[in-house]
Amino acid sequence: MTEKQLKELLADLTFEEKLGELQQITNTYFGENGIVTGSDARHILNEDEVNLAGSVINVVGPAKIREIQEKHIKNHPHHIPMMFMFDIIHGFATIFPIPLAQSCSFEPDLVEAIARETAREASVSGLHVTFSPMVDICRDARWGRVMESYGEDPYLTSKMGVAAVKGYQGDDLSKEGTLAACVKHFAAYGLVEGGREYGVVDTSERFLRQYYLPAYKAGCDAGSALIMSAFTANAGVPADADKHLMSDILRDEWGYEGAHITDYGSTRTMKSHGVPETDAQVAKLALEAQVDIEMCLYCYHNGLPELLEKGEITMEQIDRAVMRVLQLKNKLGLFENPYRYTDAQKSDELKNNPEALALAQDAVSRSSVLLKNEDKLLPLNANDNKKIAFIGPYVEEPDMFGGWSIRHQYKIDLKNIHTAINERYPNGNFTFNEGCMLLGEDEPMFKFNPRRAKSVANYVEHDAAARKEKIAKAVEDARNADVVVMCIGEHTLMGGELTSRTHIEIPLIQKELFDAVEEVNDNIVVVLFNHRPLDISDISEKAKAVIVAWFPGIMAADGITDMLFGEKAPTGRLTMCFPHTVGQCPIYYANFPTSHSPVTEDFFVTGYIDCPLTPLYTFGEGMTYTEFEYGEIKLSKETLSEGETLTASVDITNVGDRDGVETVQLYIRDPYAAVSRPLKELKGFKKVAVKKGETVNVEFTLTTEDLKFYNVELDYICEPGEIQVFIGKDSAVKEHADFQVI
Ligand code: GLC
């Protein structure tokens, strides 16, 4: 439809129809064959109102979506199609590594390719919108939702968020294989205090703009069709009531024209923040903050009619929101084709689509991070007849999907690491032993939330004798082995929403297994499965090799096998620091000098008396199966003015014994400025292949745009003065070359 036609349609809608467009309902309104049942006691909409709803969440299945859409169009007075939305966070039928793992690839192209494959699978299944990418900046491993993010750094997160939006949406949302993206959670949800869900976040305007907003803006500028508000209240103002954020910045400053959708009931939960008391007050605050779609719960439905009657809101405000919903449906091509590309047969064929599975397997080594490899224990050699004991729950457990996974849309038989290794190396001198269950009943989370024990009932060891016996058997395998590979980590349900933890070690039962094995064999390789940086200080000290695999998804077993035996090398780099202990959280590389920081050094003397100030493993850190040497940094000029470009370059030599890939990172530091600036800030990265013995030159460019910051007056400026340029293999790099901004 043309804009003119949309306006005519809007003008023709009744108030009830307009209200409907702003209402998202849940799949639970629809029974079998998509018939409106409204069975759930929480439902307050009657059938007529359901027939006016603008969108629905959590309906899955092409046949059901088609049935519901058919009835909806028929029953709607203006036959306006509904939008079908779903949380497709890291894959639909093909489950890819969790987003935090994907970010560790330092490959936006990989993130884009994964999003594209995901959109292909989801769009033929009838879905129109995914609530992804999440671009909250995350620096506290206690928060379970760090797994959905691209880590702690604004620059990297921005690049990954843009890649995801492009992958999902392509260049035309009305085309086949596309999905509308939804950048979230606006804004700064990742700053939740103590990693506790849903609370207050408190950031200054300066830091909000400098560090926490850029990734959302990058996603909006990349064309994300929607943006989702956060549950949180920044400085006490709930996001859905935050006119400064949602109108002044998002709409007026950024000129964003996409649709703003709330989080699930985040309008109503403003009452829990203790700001509005009634639905009408919620509705007024939200409409004034330009909330368009209310995701479930019904404050608009309940509150807007009386507000309009009293003249407390205007029809123009409602029309503005409804227009953005109609424009979104138009972008999706729904008016011309309400079923878009829904195709049950194609959807079925894509459920084990070889290209996507190959991409998922390749993504495992590209996003896994090798943190340690003493004595070059890795890669293993299946033919040297060394006895290798594979021990740990994840040797046998095939579900390595992680939180926010869609588990019912794939068709292949899930493989565990045991099977994958036997398939690949049938003659290997191997033993396999799970050693213990994933969780013991002594796991801290069970003390505070017994219900959780029910949700993971099949994974909890309650029998003390069995626990002891299983560990003893595994120890026997370890005792007789040359090398032990331990596959251990969090349970797949220990990450995602409402999974904040104060203990961030691996489950106690598995640590008991590790310690018992370590008693009898010190050639230990650990493959870690985790949603967040964990406290692996003891494991890291005792194991000779550590690979952080995160949750690698549907092809985990084959991907891990690729790495363990060297068919593919791990090439990921950390995008969140690993702390020595949870007491260091939040911890991040781009921290600030302190009043006692020695000016000459990067690290500072202030801090703890019982723990280093630096992390155990830092941002950008990671190894591979070869080594690289860096030459000195060369700058193309000694000064830089506005409008000019400076090139910083360095030679990288592969001094190891196999071809490899290195992620070269460029950081800057502005040592003296109008406000205190971070010790380092990532401003460039390149993942380069270097053949053994070869040297390649890697170049980056900088302009004054890269150096801007918000000064005391909140002007976004680049100041004259010294800038230090670091190029290295991680954020701990010390060598720098300097230039002057003039
Ligand atoms: C959840 C999450 C959000 C998700 C939405 C829909 O509460 O906060 O990320 O997209 O609700 O499931």
Residues whose N, C-alpha, C, O or C-beta is under 5 A from the ligand:
A	BS01	GLC	D87 F131 D263 Y264
